Amino acid sequence: MKYLLAAGAALLLVAACGGGDAPAPEDAAQKETALADAAPEMDAAADTLDAVAEDFVKLALAAGVHDPAFVDAYHGPEEWAEDAEEAARSLDLVEADADALLTRAKAAARAEPGVRSAMLEKLVRAARARIRMAGGVEFDFDEETQRLYDARAPQYDVRDFHAALAEIDALIPGPAPLHERVDAFRNSLAIPEDKLQAVFEAAIAECRARTLAHYALPENERFELSFVTDKPWSGYNWYQGDFESLIEVNTDFPIIIDRAVDLGCHEGYPGHHTWNVILERDLLREKGWIEYSVYPLFSPLSVTAEGSANYGIELAFPGEEKIAFEREVLFPLAGLDPEKAQTLAALNDARRKLSHARNHIARLYLDGGVDRDEAIRMLMEFGLQSRARAEQGVDFIETYRGYVINYNLGRDLVADYIAAAERDGADRWDAFETLLTTPLAASDLALAK
């Protein structure tokens, strides 16, 4: 699932991303339980991080019974998943479990301070918020992203988006509306259906080779590639455990040639597949951190998951290397005109300045500032999409809500983190590996800048 951060946004995150829950909205005040933050604290010595972590996994599985999208991947003990399904505890009881577990997580974190305990506490807080949402509690966009992802997107000036549109208008001139011109140009570079398998296999193979030049992954790491339809996303990695992924690519719309490398890196190498493999190997198996047997989608982990997956594209293909590979290998393989490659690269550079527009539109739509039709129109304008693609974009917002910030804001935080490490003399790939193997939330990344 699945670019440029406004100046000062990282500082905004530092101010906004404290460890505690922000105040609840008025309409949720009566639902707010006091157990987690006001109950007498248990003796820290009576609990351990391992015990809290095990119960967090069980809490996530119990929440997943009521919220099927919550558990994105699970590769822990099978009997825990079976027990969660069989018990099917009521949502009120699951919420009470979350309240009590947060109290325990805070106590255990005081007893064993460090990155593991800090992230574990944030994971429990996020699960508690999502459980409350499943019970009908509504948060506004910024409150939701703060509680779930430890982050808030900056406020945006639409004049910046219009400035980017002006650049693109000069790049793709013509009498038709700009979104139609851009859509037509990109569709002229769609991969023919009978070439999809070959193009994606070549793209993923190159992404993998570039990643393996820097990282020693387990010998049995592997993935299966599948093409699907009728999804609100363009690509998805379903991590299966035991170092295996199922990578699905949605073919509801023509797939443009540049998406092969993008999805190959994002869903595969050095993106989601690589991240999941490293988490399972280094944190779950080697350190025994059982909380990494489950990936709760609506959690602080998703900032790193999506941010690193998007940054991984430019990590694997820096500078002009991506367009050079596409022009020399993928364009011919797909039977497309390589003379259009440079225009495509210039267009994509300009379009990155619009990536945060989706946050702006999602905030307006989910907070009731615009209706669905206006959100679609805005995605057509600022996303430079056909109406059908924009409708799919709104479907994604309706399904995953504030999750949209993880792609662009997450990418920016990761890029800033890597840049800071480089200034200190680190290698980019080494810094990226440190990021993948260290439980860091958005507020941690902002502070590390």
N, C-alpha and C positions, 0 to 999 in steps of 0.2 A: 504494500500500500504505500501507495503512493498513489529566496536567494539573497537579495541584498537588504540588510537590516538598516532601518533608519538610524541616523546618528543619535547616540545617547540611549538606545534601547537596552543595551546591556546594563547601564546604570539604573534604568527603570526596573529591570529585573531584580537587581540587588535589593532595591528598596521594596519591591513588591513580593519577593519570594522568601518570606520568613518561614521558619520551621512550623509555626502553629497554624491552626485553622483561622481563616479570616472570619469576621462576623457574618452570621447567616442573614440572608435577605428577610425582610419583614414577613413575607408570606410563608416562610419556612420556620419561623421562630418557634411555633408550638411543637414542631416535629424534632427540634434540636434536643438531643439527650445530653444530660450532664455527666453521665458515667465516666466518659473518657478523660475529661479535663478537670472535673470537680470532685470526683470520688477520691477517698483516701488512697494514697499510693501504697501498693504492696511493697513488702521488703524486697529490695533489688536482688538480694542474695537468693531469694526463693525462686527465681526464674533465670533462664539462660537465653541467649540469642537463638541457640539451636531449637529450644522448645517453642519460643515465639515464632520462629521461622516455620516450623512444622505446622503450627496452628494457623499461620497465615496461609499456607498452601491449602489447608482444609477449608479455611474461610473463603478463599478465592473459588474453590470448586463448589462450595455451597451457594455462593453468590451467582455462579454461572448457571445454576439450575433455573434461576429467575431471570437472568440477563445473559442470553446465549452468546452475545458478542464479547462478554467480559473476558473469558478465557480464550486467548488466541492460540496458545500452545500449551500442552501438558505432557510431560514425559517422566512423571514420578511414579510411585507405587500404584498399580492398577486398582488395588482394593480401596484406596482413598477416593478415587473417582467413583467407583461402584457404590461406596458407602454414602457419598454425597447424593447420588441419584436415588438410592433406596430410602434414605432418611427424608430427603426433600423437606428440610426444615422451613417453617414459614418465614417470610421475609422479615417480619418483626423480630423473630428469634435470631435470624442471621444478623440483623442490625445490632441487636443486643450483644451478640458475640463480637462484632466489630468494635463496639464501644469498650468492652472489657479487654479485648486484645490490644487496643491502643494504649490503655493504661499500662498493661504489661510491657508493651514495646518501649514505652517511655522509661519505665523503670530499668529494663534490661539495657537500654542505651546509656543510662547513667552509670550502670555497673560496668559496661564494656563499650566505652566510647570509641568511635571510629567510623570509617566510611560505610562499613556493612550495617552497623546499627542505625546510622543516620538514614540510610536508604530504606531499611526495613520499616522504620517508623513512618517514613513518608509513603511507603507502599500501603501500609495499614490505613493511614489517613485517607489516601485516595480511594481505597476499597470501601471504606466507610461512607465516603461521599457518593460514590457510584451506587452503593446499595440504597442509600436514601433517595437517590434519583429514581431508581427502579421502583421505589415505593410512592413516587409521585411528587417528591420535593423538586422544585424548580429553582435553579440558580441562573443569574444572568451570565452572559458569555464570559466576561472576565472572571467572575467568581468561580464559574465552573472550571475554567482552565487553571486557575490558581489552585483549586482543591485537587484536581486530578493530575495535573502535569507540573505543578510547582512553577508555573510561568504565566505571564500575561503578555499578550502582544501589545506593541505600542499603539498609540492613536495615529491615524494616518491623515495626510493632507492629499486630497484627491488631485490637487494640482500637480503633484509629483507623477501620478499615474498618467495624467494628460500629457505631461512632458515626454514621457516614454512613448505614448501613442504617436506623438508628433514625429519622433525619430523613425518609428516604424512606417508611418505614412509616407515619409520621404524614401524609405527603402523599398516599399512595395506600392508604387504609385498606381493611380487608376481612378476611374469615375465611380466605381461601386463603393458601398460602405466598407470601411477598413477591415472589419472582422470578416467580411465576405472575401476580400482580396487575400487576406492572410490564410483563411481556410482553404481557398482554392489553390494557392501556391503550395501549401503543405500537403494537400490531397494529391497534388501532382507528383509527390514523392512518397506515395503510399506503397508499401510492399505488396506485390501481387500475392494473392492467397496461396498459390502453389509454391511460393518461394519463402513463406513464413518460417517453416521449419529450418531450412538451410540457413537463412539469414540469422535467426535467433541462435542457432547452434554455433555459428561462427562468432557471433558477438559475445556470447557467454564464454566460449572457449578462450577468447582473447582477454576478457575480464578476469577469468580464472588464472590464466597464465601470468598476467601482470601481478595478481595478488600473491600467487605462489612464489613469485620471485622474491617476495619479502617475508612471507609467513609460511611456517611449516604446519600445515593443517593435518589432521588425522588421515591416515592412508585410506580409510573406508568412508571418508566424507563424500557425499553424493547428492544428486538432485534428480527429480523427474520434471520434465517440462510438459505442460499441457495447455491447450488453447480452449477457452470457454466463452460463453455468452451470457447475456442477461445479468450483468453485475454492475454495481454502482462505482466500481474502481477499474483502473486500466491494468493493474497487475497486482499479484498477491503472493506472498511466501507463506505457506503453511508448514511450519517446522514440525517434523514428525518425531524428533528425538533420535538418538543413536547416530547423530551427525548426518541426518538425511532431511531434505526439504522437498516439498512439492511446490513448484513454481507455476502459477497459473497466469496466463495472459488473456485478457478480454478482447475478443474480436467483434464486439458490437459495432465498432466504427473502424474505418480503415486505419491500419497501424503505420504511422509515418516512419521513415527509415531511421531517424535519429532516436526513436524510442527503443530500438533494439539494444544499443549500448546502454542507454539510460536504464532500462529495465534489467538488463544483464548485470549491471553494477548494483543497482538499487536492491533488487530482489535476491541477487546472488553474491557476487564477488566484487568488492569487499564489503557488500551491504548486508542485508538481513541474514542470508545463509551463513556467511562468515561470522557475523556477530553471534548468532545462535550456537554455532559450532564451538566457538571460543568460550562462550558462557558455560555450555555444558561440560566442556573439557576442563577448563581452568577453575571455574567457580563451583560447579555442582560436583563433578567427579573428584577433582584434586583437593579442593578445600572442604568439600562436604556441606556447602551452603545450600540447603534443601530448597530455600525460597526460589532458586533459579531453575527448579523443575517445572515452574509455571510462569507463563508470561501473561499477566493481566494487561489487556490492551489499553484500558483507560487508566494509565498509571504514569508516574514520572519516568519509567524506563522508556517510554515511547519517544521522549525528546531525543535521547541518544539513539534509539532504534531508527527513527526516521531521519534525524539530522545527520547521523553518520552514513546512512544509506544514500542520501542525496549528495553529501560531501564526497562520498566514495567515488562518484563519477569523475570529478575533477582530480581526485587523488590518483586514480588509475590512469586517467588520460589528461595530463596537465597541458595547459597552453593550447597549441594547435594540434595536439596528437589525436584527439577524438575525431575532428573533422577529417584529418589526414587518413585515419584508419577507415572511416566511413567512405570517403571518396575512393580510396584505393582498393578496398576489399568489399564492403557491403553494397555500395552503389552498383558495381558490376554484377555482383551475385544476385541482386534483385532486378537487374535489367533496367536500372534508372540512369538518368543523365547526370554524370558526375560534374558537369559544368554548373549545376545548380548548387553544388555543395557549399561554396563560399557564401552565397546569398543566405542559405539556410543557417550557416554558422552566425552570420551577422544578425539575422532575425532572432535567433535564439539568445544571443547576447543582450539584445534590446528587450526581449520578452522577460528576461530574468528580473528586470526592474519592475515588472508588474506582478511578480509572484505573491507579494504580500496583499495584493488586492483581494485575494480569496479570503484572507482573514477579515478584512474590512467588510466585505459583503456578508460573510457568515455572521459576524457580530451584529450587523444591522438586521439581518433576516431573523436570527434566533432571538434577538431582543425585541422583535416586533416593530422595528423601524421601517421595514419595507415588507411588502407581501411577496409571495412566490413569483409572480410574474415579473415584478421589478427586480428581484434577485436574479432571475434568468436573464433579464435584459442587461443588467450590470455585468454578469459573467460573459455575455456575448461581447459587450463593449471592452471591458478591461481584460478579459481572458482571451479575446480575439478568437471566439469560437462560434460555430454554427449553433442554431437554437437547440438542436438535438443534443449536441455535446454539453451545452450549458444546462439543459434539463438534467442530464446525467450528473453534472457538477452539483446541482441543487439536491438531487437525490442523495449524493454523498454527504452533503452538509446535514440533511435531515437524518441520515442514518448514523453518522459518526460525530456530528455536532462540533464542539470545539477542538476535536482531534486535528483539524486542519492546520493549527498553528505549528504542529510538530514538524511538518515538512520544511517550511521556510524559516521560521524562527529557530527551529532545531538545527537546521543547516548552518545558519548564521552563527549560532553559539558554538557549534563544533568548529567552524572555520576560524573563529576568534581564538578558541582554545588551542588549535594547532598552530596558528600564527604566533601566539604567545610562547608556545614551546619552541618554535623555530628561533624566535628572538633570543631564547636562552641557550641556543646551540643544538637543540634536538633535531633529529631527522623526522621528516613529516610522517613517514610510515611507522616509525617507532612511537611517535606521539599518538598516532591514531590507534595503535595496538594498546597503548596504555589506557586510552579513553575506553576502548571496548572491554577491557578487563578490570576497570575500576568503577564501582557503583557511584556515579555522579549524576545529580539532578540538575535541572536548569539553573537553579540559584548557585550551585557549586561551579558550574561552567562559567557563569557570569563573573563570579568572584575570581576565577582563575585567569581571567582576561589580562 
